[in-house]
Amino acid sequence: MDKIKILSKEILSDNWYTLNKVNFQATQKDGTVLELSREAYDRGNGATILLYNTDNKTVVLTRQFRMPTYLNGNQSGLLIECCAGLLDKNNPEDCIRRETEEETGYQVTDVKKVMEAYMSPGSVTEILYFFVAQYNQNMKVSNGGGLDEEHENIEVLELPFNTALQMINTGEIRDAKTIMLLQYAQINNLLA
């Protein structure tokens, strides 16, 4: 499609986040103009981080209940994943520092952005910013677990890096952002 013209945008739901129905014209390469309609879920942008310890060859992940996975065949609804959160009008680096401390209890100092990606571009507007950071026990300032007022109930997991990689193969880790960051760490020899 060479040219897009938005004709109308209708809010279908504004409960948790915003679901829009967008009607638009799309001009094809051959000049044909199509009128199309799509739904787009706008939940804001987010950030995620892989904490890794080069001395111990470990990573910090979280486990928490995710209703959409429960509805789509995950019997417990629990998902193992990297720490992540919505930007809430913060820049990605500030967001991920805050989320890291809230969820894992680690106060990281040196975070490195490694990529950004649209995670589900067929239906969700979100861009996710990916970070990595080294951690050690001196950075532990609390037990983590998320915020009570957000009912997060997050379990903090410290795992050997090779175990985490194997958990992708066994299906114990099925979260896309986590798989991407673990594979980034493997490809770039972060724990070598």
Beta strands, then each sheet from edge to edge (+ up, - down):
strand 1: 3-13
strand 2: 18-27
strand 3: 33-42
strand 4: 46-53
strand 5: 58-65
strand 6: 78-81
strand 7: 83-86
strand 8: 111-118
strand 9: 127-134
strand 10: 155-160
sheet 1: 1+ 2- 3+
sheet 2: 6+ 5- 4+ 7-
sheet 3: 6+ 5- 4+ 9+ 8-
sheet 4: 6+ 5- 10+
end
